[in-house]
């Protein structure tokens, strides 16, 4: 399943508060905490309008793919 640009943009403005826990649930609690910290830092630097772009750019390829799949599934249901 492919995450479209539209889905990514809309998700960036309407993400659920627990999306990190849901999207990365298979990676364990330490990774979830690490990614939550990255998201908080991205929010502090970019605010609500830019947080998702900064967060996504800070992820490695594997985690970008995981987030893309989650967003695609989020909008397909």
C-alpha positions as CSV (number, residue, x, y, z in Angstrom):
1,X,0.0,0.0,0.0
2,X,1.3,3.4,-0.9
3,X,1.0,6.6,1.1
4,X,-0.1,9.5,-1.2
5,X,1.1,13.0,-0.8
6,X,-2.4,14.1,0.0
7,X,-2.6,11.4,2.8
8,X,0.7,12.5,4.2
9,X,-0.2,16.2,4.2
10,X,-3.6,15.6,5.8
11,X,-2.1,13.2,8.4
12,X,0.4,15.9,9.2
13,X,-2.4,18.2,10.2
14,X,-4.7,15.6,11.8
15,X,-2.5,12.9,13.3
16,X,-3.9,10.9,16.3
17,X,-2.1,11.5,19.5
18,X,-1.0,7.9,19.8
19,X,0.2,7.4,16.2
20,X,3.8,6.7,17.2
21,X,2.7,3.9,19.6
22,X,0.5,2.5,16.9
23,X,2.8,2.8,13.9
24,X,5.9,1.5,15.6
25,X,4.3,-1.0,18.0
26,X,6.4,-3.9,16.7
27,X,9.7,-2.1,17.5
28,X,9.4,-2.1,21.3
29,X,9.1,0.4,24.0
30,X,12.6,1.8,23.8
31,X,12.2,2.7,20.1
32,X,8.8,4.2,20.8
33,X,10.3,6.4,23.5
34,X,13.1,7.4,21.2
35,X,10.7,8.3,18.3
36,X,8.4,10.1,20.7
37,X,11.4,12.2,21.8
38,X,12.3,12.9,18.1
39,X,8.7,14.0,17.5
40,X,8.7,16.3,20.5
41,X,12.0,17.9,19.3
42,X,10.5,18.3,15.8
43,X,7.4,20.0,17.3
44,X,9.5,22.4,19.4
45,X,11.5,23.4,16.3
46,X,8.8,23.5,13.7
47,X,5.5,23.9,15.5
48,X,2.2,22.2,14.5
49,X,2.4,23.1,10.8
50,X,5.9,21.7,10.2
51,X,6.3,18.9,12.8
52,X,5.4,16.0,10.5
53,X,7.8,17.1,7.8
54,X,10.7,17.5,10.2
55,X,9.9,14.3,12.0
56,X,9.7,12.3,8.8
57,X,13.0,13.7,7.6
58,X,14.7,12.7,10.8
59,X,13.7,9.0,10.4
60,X,15.9,6.4,8.7
61,X,14.6,4.7,5.6
62,X,13.1,1.7,7.5
63,X,11.1,3.9,9.9
64,X,10.0,6.3,7.0
65,X,8.6,3.2,5.3
66,X,6.9,2.1,8.5
67,X,5.3,5.5,8.9
68,X,4.3,5.6,5.2
69,X,2.6,2.2,5.5
70,X,0.8,3.3,8.7
71,X,-0.5,6.5,7.1
72,X,-1.7,4.6,4.0
73,X,-3.5,2.1,6.2
74,X,-5.0,4.9,8.3
75,X,-6.6,6.5,5.3
76,X,-7.7,3.2,3.7
77,X,-10.0,2.2,6.5
